[in-house]
Every structure is written in C-alpha cells, then in structure tokens.
Amino acid sequence: MFSMLNNSPMVSDRASERTGRSRVPALRWILPALLIVGWLALGAVGGPFAGKLSEVAENDNAAFLPSSAEATEVNELQKQFADSQTVPAIVVAERTEGISAQDRTFLTAASARISEIPGVAGAPSPPIPSPLDDQAVQVIVPIAADGNPGDVVTEVRAALTGAPEDLTVLVTGPAGQLADLVEAFSGIDGLLLIVAGSVVALILVVVYRSPVLPVLVLLSAVFALGLASLIVYLLADGDVLALNGQSQGILFILVFGAATDYALLLVSRFREELRDTADRVEAIGKAWRATIEPIAASAGTVILGVLCLLLSDLNSNKGLGPVAAIGIAAALLASTTFLPAALALLGRAAFWPFRPELGSEHPENSGIWGRISRAVGRSPRLIWIGTTVVLLLGVAFVPQLKASGTAQSDVFLTPVDSVAGQEILGRHFPAGAGSPTVIVANSGHLGQVLDAARVDGVSRAAPMAGPDGAPKVVNGRVLVEAVLTTPADSEEAISTVQRIRESVHEVPGADAKVGGRTAIQLDTQETSERDRALIIPVVLVVIFLVLALLLRALLAPLLLIATVVLSFGATMGVSALVFNHVLGFPGADPAVPLFAFVFLVALGIDYNIFLMTRVREEAVRSGTRKGTLRGLSVTGGVITSAGVVLAATFAALAVLPILFLAQIAFIVAFGVLLDTTIVRSLLVPALSIEIGDRVWWPSALSRRGRPGASAGSAGPAQRDDAVAG
C-alpha cells in the first residue's frame, strides 16, 4: 500500500507533489482513512471478546494433562467405573479444643443445604471424624464434572457461613483448588490489561514526550488484541484449540508487548525520515519499506518459535503455541496497517509538541547511543570478552534452578482456602486420603495387584466396591484406590507412585496402569523433560533458518543465536538465585525452563534482528565496521525502549497470584533487559566489528574489499548494487 503511495508522481519532489495531489488525491487520505475505519469496525466487533475468553478457557486437570501419558489413560478408564463424573470437594472443620455436638449439628444442616445446590451430584457424605484425634471432621461433596465446579464450590462456601464461634470451616480437595485457580485467573480480563496498558502508556510518554503517539500505539495494540481475541474465542469455542487461563494471560501480554515493539520501530524510522523528507506520505512510505522486513522477520521468528510448542505432549503447552502465534500475527497486522495509516494522515503532528523538522539534526548522532557506539568502536575486543565473562558468571548458577515441580498447594502466591484446608486435612487425616492413587488392572489378577500396590508410602489399598459390596468389575477390569501416607502433591508421594508403578507393572497378565492426581504430576514432570529435549533444538534450527534468509548469511545467524543462548543461560542462573534466596520460592514447574527458552530466544532474537538488519543496510554502503557503529547508534534508543516496554508488560503478569506466571514474568522481563542492554548493545556489535566483513559469510558482502574478490573489482556503486542484490 505505502509503496503504491510513494510510486505516485506526488512524492518525487515538491512540484511533482503538487501535481500528484491533483491527480490522485484519494491515495493521500482516502486509503489510510479507509484502513482506520476498517480497524475501528474490527475493534468494535473483536474488542468485547477479550473479556469473553474466560468463558471458553478450561483450567481443570484435563487442560494440562500429558496427552499420551499413563495417567491420562487411567483418567479415561476411570470414567467407566462411575455412573456420573464427579470432582470431590472436601469440607473440613477444625476445632483445637475438640469437635462439639453443636459443630456436628451445624455441619449436618449445612450438608442438607449443600445437597440442594445445582451441580452437587448426590448427597454429601456424613461428617467423617479424624481417626487421629477428635479435633476435625470432613465432609466429601461430589460435584458434577460436566458443569462448572468452580462456581459450585463458591455456592458451597456460601452455604457454610454462620459456623459456630472458633470453628474453622474450609473447602478444599480437587474442586476447591480448581475454584481457587479460577478465582486467581479472574484478574486477567481487567487487572492485567489495566496494569499492562498503564505501564506501556507511561513508558511511551517518557520516550516520545508526546500525548498523541502513545494513544496511536496503544490503539494499535488494543485493535490487535481484539482481533486475536475474536479468532482465539471462535477456535476455542469450536474445540479447534485448547485455551486455559495461563495461555490467556500470556496472549494478552504478548500482543501488547509485540504490537508496541513493532510500533516503536516503525515510529522511530518515520521520525528519522521526517528530518530528511518534506512530504509525510513519502516519509511513511520510506519508513514502512525500511522496517517491514525486520518487523515481519521478527514476528515470523516468534510465530514459528511458539508453534514449536505443538510438538509438546502437554495439552497446556500444545494449546499455547497457536494461541500465541495468533496474537503475534494480529500484532504484526495492526502495526503494519493501522499505525502507518494513522501516521500518514497526522504526519509531524503525531509528535507534537516536539515535531521533527525538515533538515533538523538527528539526535542519535550526538546522544548517548552515539557515545556508546564510539566506545564499542574503540575497544571491541575488550567489550566482547568482558560481557561474555559477565554472562558466563550468571550461567554458572543454572544448576541451582529447582525445576522438578512443586506441590499443588505451592501454585498460589496468596493465601487461599483450599491450601489452608489441605493443611488441616494433613494434620488430622491420612495425608493422601483426599486424592488416592488409582490403579486399573485385569480383574483376574486383583489379589496380586493389591499385594504389589502395598509398597512403602501406601497406608492402604482396596478395590472399588459395587452395589453388592464385592469388587466392581467393568469390562473385565477392576479399580483399586491406594491411599498414600504423604500429601498427594508432595515429592514423597511422587516417589511412592514411581514405586507403585514399578511393582504393579511386574505382575504378569495384569496390564496394570497407575493414575490419579500424583501420577498426573509425575507424568507432567517426565513429559516436560522430554519436551525440553525435543523442542529446544527445533526452535534453534527454525530461528537459524529465518536469520539465514533475512541476513543472507550463515555466520551471522550462528553468532546471534550463540549470544542469545548465552543470555538465556545467564538469565536462568540469575533467576535461580532470586527465586531461591530473595523470593523464597519452593521450586518451579518443569515447564518453566521450556517456556522461558521459547519466549526469551524468540523475543531476544527480535532485537538482534532489528539491529543487524540495519547494520547490514549500512554495511552495504560503508562497510561492516562503520555500518555496525551507525546501526547501533540509530537503533539504540528504539530497541532499548522496545525492550523496556516488553519487559514491563511481561512483569505485569506478576499481578496474577500464580507461581508459574510470576516466575515467567521475572525471567522474561530480566532476560529481555539483559538482551537489550548488554547483548544487543555491547556483545553483538563488538563481535561484529572484531570479525569484520567475514560475519556476512558466505554472501558477497563478506568478500567486500578483499583482494581478488569479485565485488572488490567493481566501483563503489556497482559493488553496493552487487552486494544488495
């Protein structure tokens, strides 16, 4: 579109500009205006769907199960043994002086009220006293799994109000934890967007000192989010892709961060062109053509990187891939159509009150980035060696990262009823009673399976009974429940399930399979380890191919990938220190390193793309050394601003009280800042200067100026044309 505008006679010079305006006035304002109207209409349609995504998000265990794991298979087999699928909620009451008759009367009356709540699948159990003391009782409430267990738990909690004084009554169990998880994610639609938007607006005002540009950039991000939300909602509602609260939060942050980054690059180049070009349409055309390749390559890199998550065997990871890809694609579309159309209409007025005047000095030549560029040019070897040593110091702490998984009770960063209730259960009841391990086996080998299941860490194992009291047999299979002596989400419980599996798998002909809550956690950990081993190399190969095509070289992409991987290692090492010794986190989900790698490498390479595409553009005209220093000076400000914006938007994830999201927020925010301030600003330029023209090997640019090179025998203009071609 903008190439067509600039190819018209109106933009070649002032005289032809006046002639062009009379010939094709529509190209100057009608086409941009139509684009803006189209986006306004699309925003009006798609915007409300950002608030509706929670309606199609699934946050139960099925949304996170490994798709081909043993626990998933048991989860399906287990459905055959129940007339209806239920999720248990456990009402636990505690009085340290001992449960009184008044307490039991209250719980009995509350159970009657609870049984009338829609979604409660059958009568709650009678109060079950603690076998260890008389200080607690529990009531098991079956909740229909095919409804909305979270909403039902909210009503159950409301039915428990008015408890006798000093009696602690809480709702826990799988349904209680699900309700608390849904509540934790409820801030995505409002709080997260408000925080992210406010942070971006503040940074943009500081960067541009203009009240107009932040509005345009934020509108671009909002339109992109509306489009992405509309597409994701329709696909999730049609069961084409899986969406959960985790993916929803990351989608919002990615769209805001990416759209702002792409906008910053375009706006910066537009301002640069306005200092050298009289006509605003010609200026936006030049800026659009100069930035479309790095912006598209950046978006393509992230899209291909996150789509590698489709190779994951975890439903949560697999679902995030297309959701994130849709978000990045929407950000690309809005930033390269709506924003340039708005800038084409506003021109210099977009930068009010500090308009870039024709012929004014380029501030990047004399500003801080000009000084940094000259410093890199004076001592490139000292700088790349020094920064490498600093990054390696961070890498040294990577072994301290604890990413083998955490207890379900550690998922929440704020106090919730389900965690407090689970602690009460652990004090007064067998720790694993609320979530027994499930074994499904051939009925003819029931006795052998029961014997094999009684390993260390199992308090009791018994088959599910039918109406006649005998073991229930379905399609020749029986179901055994093994109660563990430790909490179901603990590391000790995981070790016990491993022993159970090893033992029952050895029973000949039993075809025994072990599932349940603890087994799901075990399979998730093992699947995450497999995913890391598979997906990380694939992501690196994909990014290398994109960079090789973009830079038309092989050595430069290897160099960029090596620096970003080094930055990732340093980030994870520093994160380990912060998580362990500053924030006191109990550990990390096994998926944290994989998510961190995909986002940091894909997003971190963006800034190197922005830098090196400009370096190559300048190197064609003036050589690699001058091109590197010029590219660093003119892109330093915009790339740093983009990095700060992206870091701030990811940091906004920390407002959701979920351990996983808080860790991803810190890792990506710190890693992006490390990439923009050290890797892209110092390490990559210094290495490029040290290596020289050879960094572009095997392209013609790598042979520029070398004796006997084909390009070297040509004149300057011919040589530049040959290299560019």
C-alpha positions in Angstrom: 0.0 0.0 0.0 2.7 2.5 1.0 4.9 1.6 -1.9 2.0 2.4 -4.2 1.6 5.8 -2.5 5.3 6.6 -2.9 5.4 5.4 -6.5 2.9 8.1 -7.5 4.1 11.3 -9.0 3.1 13.3 -6.0 6.0 12.3 -3.8 9.1 12.7 -6.1 9.6 16.4 -5.4 7.7 19.5 -4.3 6.5 20.4 -7.8 5.5 16.9 -8.8 4.0 16.5 -5.3 1.5 19.3 -6.1 0.8 17.7 -9.5 0.3 14.3 -7.8 -2.1 15.7 -5.3 -4.3 16.9 -8.1 -4.2 13.6 -9.9 -4.7 11.1 -7.2 -5.9 12.8 -4.0 -7.6 9.5 -2.9 -4.2 7.9 -2.3 -3.2 10.6 0.1 -6.0 10.3 2.6 -8.9 8.1 1.5 -7.0 4.9 1.5 -5.4 5.5 5.0 -8.8 6.7 6.2 -10.5 3.5 5.0 -7.9 1.4 6.8 -8.5 3.3 10.0 -12.3 2.9 9.7 -11.9 -0.8 8.9 -9.8 -1.2 12.1 -12.3 0.8 14.2 -15.1 -1.6 12.9 -12.9 -4.6 13.6 -12.1 -3.3 17.1 -15.8 -2.8 17.8 -16.5 -6.4 16.9 -13.5 -8.1 18.3 -12.9 -6.0 21.4 -15.6 -7.5 23.6 -14.2 -11.0 23.0 -11.1 -10.2 25.1 -13.5 -10.2 28.1 -15.2 -13.4 26.9 -12.1 -15.6 26.6 -12.6 -16.8 30.2 -15.9 -18.4 29.1 -14.1 -20.8 26.8 -10.9 -21.3 28.9 -10.5 -24.7 30.7 -8.5 -24.7 33.9 -9.2 -28.2 35.2 -6.7 -31.1 35.1 -7.7 -32.2 31.7 -6.4 -28.9 30.3 -2.9 -29.7 31.5 -2.7 -33.5 31.2 0.0 -35.0 29.1 -1.9 -36.4 26.1 -0.3 -39.8 25.8 0.8 -40.5 29.4 -0.3 -43.4 31.5 -2.2 -41.2 34.0 -4.2 -39.8 31.1 -5.2 -43.3 30.0 -6.2 -44.2 33.6 -8.3 -41.0 33.7 -10.3 -42.2 30.7 -10.6 -45.8 32.1 -11.7 -44.4 35.5 -14.8 -42.9 33.9 -16.2 -46.4 33.2 -16.4 -47.1 36.9 -18.7 -44.2 37.8 -22.3 -43.6 36.9 -21.5 -39.9 36.6 -18.3 -38.0 36.5 -17.7 -36.0 39.7 -14.9 -33.9 41.2 -14.7 -34.1 45.0 -14.8 -31.1 47.2 -13.8 -31.7 50.8 -15.4 -29.6 53.6 -13.0 -29.8 56.6 -13.9 -28.4 60.0 -11.4 -28.0 62.8 -11.6 -27.0 66.5 -8.4 -27.4 68.5 -10.4 -28.0 71.7 -12.3 -30.8 70.1 -15.4 -31.0 67.7 -18.5 -30.3 69.7 -22.1 -31.5 69.3 -23.0 -28.0 68.1 -20.4 -28.3 65.4 -21.8 -31.6 64.2 -25.3 -30.2 64.1 -24.1 -27.2 62.0 -22.3 -29.5 59.6 -25.3 -31.7 59.2 -27.6 -28.8 58.5 -25.0 -27.3 56.1 -24.8 -30.7 54.3 -28.6 -30.5 53.7 -28.3 -27.1 52.2 -25.3 -28.1 50.1 -27.2 -31.1 48.6 -29.8 -28.7 47.1 -27.2 -26.7 45.2 -27.4 -27.2 41.5 -24.2 -29.0 40.3 -23.8 -31.1 43.5 -24.1 -34.7 42.2 -25.7 -36.5 45.1 -25.8 -36.2 48.9 -22.6 -35.2 50.7 -21.2 -37.8 53.0 -22.0 -37.7 56.7 -19.3 -36.0 58.8 -16.2 -38.2 59.0 -14.3 -37.8 62.2 -10.5 -37.7 62.3 -9.0 -41.2 63.0 -6.1 -39.5 64.8 -7.9 -37.1 67.2 -11.3 -35.5 67.8 -10.3 -32.1 66.6 -11.5 -32.3 63.0 -14.2 -33.8 60.7 -14.5 -33.9 57.0 -17.5 -34.0 54.6 -17.0 -35.1 51.0 -19.2 -33.3 48.5 -19.4 -34.8 44.9 -19.6 -32.1 42.3 -20.6 -32.8 38.7 -17.5 -32.5 36.4 -19.5 -31.6 33.3 -20.7 -28.3 34.8 -18.7 -25.5 36.3 -17.2 -27.0 39.5 -15.6 -23.6 40.4 -19.0 -21.9 40.6 -20.5 -24.7 42.6 -17.7 -24.5 45.1 -18.4 -20.8 45.6 -22.0 -21.7 46.5 -20.9 -24.5 48.8 -18.7 -22.0 50.6 -21.6 -19.6 50.9 -23.7 -22.4 52.4 -21.1 -22.8 55.2 -21.4 -19.3 56.6 -22.6 -18.8 60.1 -20.3 -21.5 61.6 -20.1 -21.7 65.4 -17.5 -19.5 67.0 -13.9 -20.7 66.8 -14.8 -23.5 64.4 -12.7 -23.3 61.2 -14.6 -24.5 58.2 -12.9 -24.6 54.7 -13.5 -26.2 51.4 -10.5 -28.0 49.8 -9.9 -31.0 47.6 -9.6 -31.0 43.8 -12.8 -29.0 43.4 -11.7 -26.4 46.0 -8.3 -26.0 44.3 -10.0 -25.6 40.9 -12.2 -22.9 42.3 -9.3 -21.0 43.8 -7.4 -21.3 40.5 -10.3 -19.9 38.5 -10.5 -17.0 41.0 -6.8 -16.4 40.6 -7.1 -16.1 36.9 -10.2 -13.9 37.1 -7.9 -10.8 37.1 -6.8 -11.5 33.5 -9.7 -9.6 31.9 -9.4 -6.5 34.0 -6.4 -6.0 36.3 -3.8 -7.4 33.9 -4.9 -5.3 31.0 -5.1 -2.2 33.1 -1.6 -2.7 34.5 -0.1 -3.6 31.2 -1.7 -0.7 29.4 -0.8 1.8 32.0 2.8 0.8 32.1 3.1 0.9 28.3 1.4 4.4 28.2 3.8 5.8 30.8 6.9 4.5 29.0 5.7 5.8 25.7 5.0 9.3 27.1 8.5 9.3 28.6 10.1 8.1 25.3 8.3 10.4 22.9 7.2 13.3 25.2 4.1 13.4 23.2 0.4 12.9 24.2 -0.6 11.8 20.7 1.8 8.9 19.8 1.1 6.8 22.9 -2.6 6.9 22.0 -1.9 5.7 18.5 0.4 2.9 19.7 -2.0 1.8 22.4 -4.9 1.8 19.9 -2.8 -0.4 17.6 -2.2 -2.8 20.5 -5.9 -2.8 21.5 -7.0 -3.5 17.9 -4.5 -6.3 17.7 -5.8 -7.8 20.9 -9.4 -7.5 19.8 -8.6 -9.3 16.5 -6.6 -12.0 18.3 -9.3 -12.5 21.0 -12.0 -12.9 18.4 -10.1 -15.5 16.5 -9.0 -17.4 19.6 -12.5 -17.3 21.0 -14.1 -18.8 17.9 -11.4 -21.5 17.6 -11.6 -22.4 21.3 -15.4 -22.4 21.3 -15.3 -24.8 18.3 -12.8 -27.1 20.1 -10.2 -26.4 17.4 -7.6 -25.3 20.0 -7.3 -25.5 23.8 -7.3 -22.4 25.9 -6.6 -22.1 29.6 -6.0 -19.1 32.0 -2.3 -19.5 31.7 -2.4 -19.2 27.9 -4.9 -16.4 28.1 -2.7 -14.2 30.3 0.4 -14.8 28.1 -1.7 -13.9 25.0 -2.6 -10.5 26.4 0.9 -9.7 27.3 2.4 -11.0 24.1 0.0 -8.9 22.0 0.6 -5.7 23.9 4.4 -6.2 24.0 4.8 -7.2 20.4 2.5 -4.6 19.0 4.3 -1.9 20.9 7.7 -3.2 19.9 6.8 -3.2 16.2 5.2 0.3 16.5 8.3 1.7 18.2 10.5 0.5 15.3 8.2 2.0 12.7 7.7 5.3 14.5 11.4 5.7 15.1 12.2 5.2 11.4 9.3 7.6 10.5 10.7 10.3 12.7 14.1 9.7 11.2 12.8 10.1 7.7 10.8 13.2 8.5 14.1 15.0 9.3 15.2 14.3 5.7 11.9 14.2 3.8 9.4 17.1 3.3 6.4 15.0 2.4 4.8 12.9 5.2 3.5 10.3 2.8 6.9 9.8 1.3 8.4 9.6 4.7 6.0 7.0 6.0 6.5 5.0 2.8 10.2 5.0 3.3 9.9 4.1 6.9 7.4 1.3 6.1 9.6 -0.2 3.4 12.7 0.0 5.6 11.0 -1.7 8.6 8.6 -4.2 7.1 11.3 -6.8 6.6 12.8 -6.8 10.1 9.3 -6.5 11.7 7.9 -9.3 9.6 11.0 -11.4 10.2 10.7 -10.7 14.0 7.1 -11.7 14.0 7.8 -14.8 11.9 10.5 -15.9 14.2 8.3 -15.6 17.3 5.4 -17.3 15.4 7.5 -20.2 14.3 9.1 -20.5 17.7 5.9 -20.7 19.7 4.4 -23.1 17.1 7.2 -25.5 18.0 5.2 -26.0 21.2 2.8 -28.1 19.1 5.4 -30.8 19.4 4.8 -30.9 23.2 2.9 -33.8 24.7 1.4 -31.5 27.4 -2.0 -30.1 26.4 -1.3 -26.8 28.1 1.9 -26.3 26.1 0.4 -27.5 22.9 -2.6 -25.1 23.3 -0.3 -22.1 23.9 1.5 -22.5 20.6 -1.3 -21.5 18.2 -2.8 -19.0 20.7 0.5 -17.1 21.0 1.0 -17.3 17.2 -2.4 -15.8 16.5 -1.6 -13.0 18.9 1.7 -12.2 17.3 0.2 -12.3 13.8 -2.6 -9.9 14.9 0.1 -7.5 16.4 2.0 -7.6 13.1 -1.1 -6.8 11.0 -2.2 -3.9 13.2 1.3 -2.4 13.4 1.9 -2.5 9.7 -1.5 -1.3 8.5 -3.4 0.7 11.1 -0.5 2.6 12.6 1.2 3.7 9.3 -2.2 4.8 8.0 -2.7 7.0 11.1 0.8 8.3 10.8 0.3 9.1 7.1 -2.7 11.3 8.0 -1.1 13.0 11.0 2.4 13.4 9.8 4.6 15.6 12.0 1.6 16.4 14.2 1.8 12.9 15.7 5.0 14.0 17.5 3.5 17.3 18.9 4.8 19.3 20.7 8.3 18.1 19.6 7.9 17.8 15.9 10.8 16.6 13.8 11.5 19.5 11.4 12.9 19.0 7.9 16.7 19.4 8.0 17.0 19.2 11.8 19.8 17.3 13.3 19.5 13.5 14.0 19.8 13.3 17.8 21.1 9.7 17.6 24.4 11.0 16.2 25.3 13.0 19.3 23.2 11.3 22.0 24.1 8.6 24.4 23.9 5.9 21.8 26.4 7.8 19.6 28.8 7.8 22.6 28.2 4.1 23.2 28.8 3.4 19.6 32.1 5.2 19.6 33.1 3.4 22.8 32.4 0.0 21.2 34.4 1.1 18.1 37.4 2.0 20.3 37.6 -1.3 22.3 35.6 -4.0 20.6 37.7 -6.9 21.9 37.8 -5.7 25.5 34.0 -5.3 25.4 33.0 -8.6 23.9 35.4 -10.5 26.2 34.2 -8.6 29.3 30.5 -9.0 28.5 31.0 -12.7 27.8 32.7 -13.2 31.2 29.8 -11.4 33.0 27.2 -13.6 31.2 29.2 -16.8 32.0 29.1 -15.8 35.7 25.4 -15.9 35.5 25.4 -19.2 33.6 27.4 -20.8 36.5 24.3 -20.6 38.8 22.0 -22.5 36.4 22.4 -25.8 38.4 20.8 -24.1 41.4 17.5 -23.8 39.5 14.9 -26.1 41.0 12.5 -27.0 38.2 11.5 -30.6 39.1 8.0 -29.5 40.1 6.1 -28.1 43.1 3.2 -29.2 45.3 -0.2 -28.1 44.1 -0.5 -26.1 47.3 2.5 -24.0 46.2 0.8 -22.9 43.0 -0.8 -19.9 44.8 1.2 -16.9 45.9 -1.6 -15.6 48.2 -3.5 -17.4 50.9 -6.4 -19.4 49.6 -8.9 -21.7 51.4 -8.0 -24.8 49.5 -4.4 -24.7 50.7 -5.3 -23.9 54.3 -7.9 -26.7 54.2 -5.4 -29.2 52.8 -3.0 -28.3 55.7 -5.8 -29.1 58.2 -6.5 -32.4 56.5 -2.8 -33.2 56.7 -2.8 -32.6 60.4 -5.8 -34.8 61.2 -6.3 -37.3 58.4 -4.1 -39.7 56.4 -2.3 -37.3 54.1 -3.3 -38.9 50.8 -6.9 -39.7 51.7 -8.4 -36.9 49.7 -6.7 -37.9 46.4 -5.9 -41.6 46.3 -3.7 -43.1 43.7 -5.8 -45.1 41.2 -4.8 -48.5 39.7 -6.8 -50.1 36.9 -6.0 -53.8 36.2 -7.4 -57.0 34.9 -9.9 -58.4 37.4 -8.3 -61.9 37.4 -5.2 -60.5 39.0 -6.8 -58.4 41.6 -5.1 -60.1 44.6 -1.6 -59.9 43.1 -2.1 -56.3 42.2 -3.3 -55.4 45.7 -0.2 -57.1 47.1 2.1 -55.3 44.7 0.5 -52.0 45.4 1.3 -52.1 49.1 4.8 -50.6 48.8 6.4 -48.2 51.3 4.4 -45.0 51.4 1.0 -46.6 50.9 -1.3 -46.7 54.0 -4.0 -48.9 52.5 -5.1 -50.3 49.1 -8.6 -51.5 48.4 -10.7 -52.2 45.3 -13.8 -50.1 44.4 -16.9 -52.0 45.6 -20.1 -52.5 43.6 -23.6 -52.3 45.0 -23.3 -55.8 46.4 -20.1 -55.0 48.3 -17.9 -57.1 46.0 -15.2 -55.6 43.9 -16.7 -53.7 40.9 -15.8 -55.2 37.6 -16.2 -53.3 34.3 -15.2 -54.9 31.0 -13.0 -57.3 32.9 -11.2 -54.6 34.8 -11.1 -53.5 38.4 -10.2 -50.2 40.0 -8.0 -50.1 43.1 -7.6 -47.0 45.3 -4.3 -46.7 47.1 -4.1 -44.1 49.9 -0.7 -42.6 50.4 0.9 -41.7 53.7 2.1 -38.3 52.3 0.2 -35.4 50.7 -0.7 -36.3 47.2 1.2 -33.4 45.7 4.4 -33.8 47.5 7.8 -35.1 46.2 7.5 -38.1 48.6 4.1 -39.0 47.0 5.7 -38.9 43.6 8.4 -41.3 44.7 5.8 -43.6 46.1 3.8 -43.6 42.8 7.0 -44.5 41.0 7.4 -47.5 43.3 3.8 -48.5 42.8 4.2 -48.4 39.1 7.4 -50.4 39.1 5.7 -53.0 41.4 2.3 -53.5 39.7 3.8 -53.4 36.2 5.7 -56.5 37.1 2.5 -58.5 37.8 2.2 -60.9 34.7 -1.0 -60.5 32.8 -2.4 -57.8 35.0 -1.9 -55.0 32.5 -2.0 -52.6 35.5 -1.9 -48.9 34.9 -1.5 -46.3 37.6 -3.1 -42.9 37.6 -4.6 -40.3 39.9 -3.5 -36.8 40.9 0.0 -37.7 41.9 0.6 -39.8 38.8 -0.5 -36.9 36.7 2.1 -34.7 38.4 4.7 -37.4 37.8 3.8 -37.8 34.1 3.8 -34.0 33.7 7.3 -33.7 35.0 8.6 -36.5 32.8 6.8 -35.1 29.7 8.2 -31.7 30.4 11.7 -33.1 30.4 11.0 -34.9 27.1 9.6 -31.7 25.6 12.7 -29.7 26.5 15.0 -32.2 24.9 12.9 -32.1 21.7 11.6 -28.6 21.3 14.6 -26.6 22.2 16.8 -27.9 19.4 13.9 -27.5 16.9 13.4 -23.8 18.0 17.1 -23.2 17.4 17.0 -24.7 13.9 13.9 -22.7 13.0 15.4 -19.4 14.2 18.7 -20.1 12.4 16.8 -20.6 9.1 14.9 -17.4 9.5 18.0 -15.4 10.3 19.9 -17.0 7.4 17.3 -16.0 5.0 16.9 -12.5 6.4 20.7 -11.7 6.7 21.6 -13.8 3.6 24.5 -15.2 5.6 25.4 -18.3 7.8 28.0 -17.0 10.2 26.0 -14.0 11.5 22.9 -16.2 12.4 25.2 -18.6 14.3 26.7 -15.6 16.1 23.3 -14.2 17.0 21.9 -17.5 18.2 25.0 -18.1 20.3 24.8 -14.8 22.1 21.0 -15.2 22.8 21.6 -18.7 24.2 24.3 -17.3 26.4 22.0 -14.6 27.5 19.3 -17.2 28.3 21.7 -19.2 30.4 22.7 -16.1 32.4 19.1 -15.2 32.9 18.2 -18.6 34.2 21.2 -18.6 36.6 20.3 -15.2 38.0 16.6 -16.3 38.2 17.7 -19.3 40.3 19.5 -17.0 42.8 16.5 -14.7 43.0 13.9 -17.5 43.3 15.9 -19.4 45.9 17.4 -16.7 48.1 15.3 -13.5 47.5 11.8 -14.5 46.8 11.9 -17.9 48.7 10.0 -19.8 46.0 9.7 -23.6 46.8 10.7 -24.5 43.2 9.4 -24.2 39.7 7.1 -26.1 37.3 9.1 -28.3 34.9 7.6 -26.3 32.0 9.2 -23.0 33.2 12.6 -23.6 31.5 10.9 -24.5 28.2 8.5 -21.5 28.2 11.4 -19.2 29.2 13.6 -20.6 26.4 10.9 -20.2 23.7 10.0 -16.7 24.8 13.5 -15.4 25.5 15.2 -16.8 22.5 12.4 -15.9 20.1 11.9 -12.5 21.6 15.5 -11.9 22.3 16.5 -12.6 18.7 14.0 -9.8 17.8 16.3 -7.1 19.0 19.2 -8.6 17.2 17.1 -8.7 14.1 16.2 -5.0 14.5 19.9 -4.2 14.9 21.6 -6.5 12.3 19.1 -5.7 9.5 20.0 -2.0 10.0 23.7 -2.9 10.3 23.6 -4.8 7.0 21.8 -2.0 5.3 24.5 0.4 6.5 27.3 -2.1 5.8 26.4 -2.3 2.1 27.1 1.4 1.8 30.0 1.9 4.1 31.5 -1.4 5.3 30.9 -3.6 8.3 32.7 -1.5 10.9 31.1 1.8 10.0 27.8 0.0 9.3 27.8 -1.6 12.8 28.6 1.6 14.6 26.0 3.5 12.6 23.4 0.8 13.1 24.0 0.7 16.8 23.7 4.5 17.2 20.5 4.9 15.2 18.7 1.8 16.6 20.0 2.0 20.2 17.2 4.2 21.5 14.3 2.5 19.9 15.4 -1.0 20.6 16.1 -0.2 24.3 12.7 1.4 24.5 11.1 -1.7 22.9 12.9 -3.9 25.4 11.8 -1.8 28.4 8.2 -2.0 27.1 8.2 -5.7 26.6 9.9 -6.3 30.0 7.3 -4.1 31.7 4.4 -5.8 30.0 5.7 -9.3 31.0 6.4 -8.1 34.5 2.6 -7.2 34.7 1.9 -11.0 34.7 3.1 -10.9 38.3 -0.2 -9.2 39.4 -1.8 -12.7 38.9 -1.0 -14.6 42.2 0.2 -17.8 40.3 3.7 -19.1 40.9 4.2 -20.2 37.3 3.2 -16.8 35.9 5.3 -14.9 38.5 8.4 -16.9 37.5 7.8 -16.4 33.8 7.2 -12.7 34.4 10.6 -12.3 36.1 12.6 -14.5 33.8 11.3 -12.9 30.6 11.5 -9.3 32.0 15.0 -9.7 33.2 16.1 -11.6 30.2 14.8 -9.0 27.7 16.5 -6.2 29.6 19.7 -8.2 29.6 19.4 -8.7 25.8 18.7 -5.1 25.1 21.3 -3.5 27.4 24.2 -5.9 27.2 23.9 -8.5 24.4 22.5 -6.3 21.7 24.2 -3.0 22.8 27.7 -4.3 23.5 28.3 -8.0 22.8 26.9 -8.4 19.3 28.3 -5.1 17.9 31.7 -5.7 19.4 31.8 -9.3 17.9 30.7 -8.0 14.5 33.5 -5.4 14.5 36.0 -8.0 15.6 35.0 -10.5 12.9 34.6 -7.8 10.3 33.2 -8.5 6.8 33.5 -12.2 7.4 30.5 -12.1 9.7 28.4 -12.0 6.5 29.9 -15.2 5.1 29.2 -16.6 2.6 27.4 -13.7 1.0 29.1 -11.3 -1.4 29.3 -8.7 1.4 31.8 -10.9 3.3 34.3 -10.6 0.4 33.9 -6.9 0.1 37.3 -5.2 -0.2 39.3 -8.4 -0.2 41.9 -8.8 -2.9 40.7 -10.8 -5.8 37.0 -10.7 -4.7 34.6 -10.2 -7.5 32.9 -7.4 -5.7 36.2 -5.8 -4.9 37.0 -5.0 -8.6 33.8 -3.1 -9.1 33.3 0.5 -8.4 31.6 1.6 -5.2 28.2 2.0 -6.7 28.5 -1.2 -8.7 29.8 -3.1 -5.7 26.9 -1.9 -3.5 24.4 -2.9 -6.1 26.0 -6.4 -6.4 26.1 -6.9 -2.6 22.5 -5.7 -2.2 21.4 -8.0 -4.9 
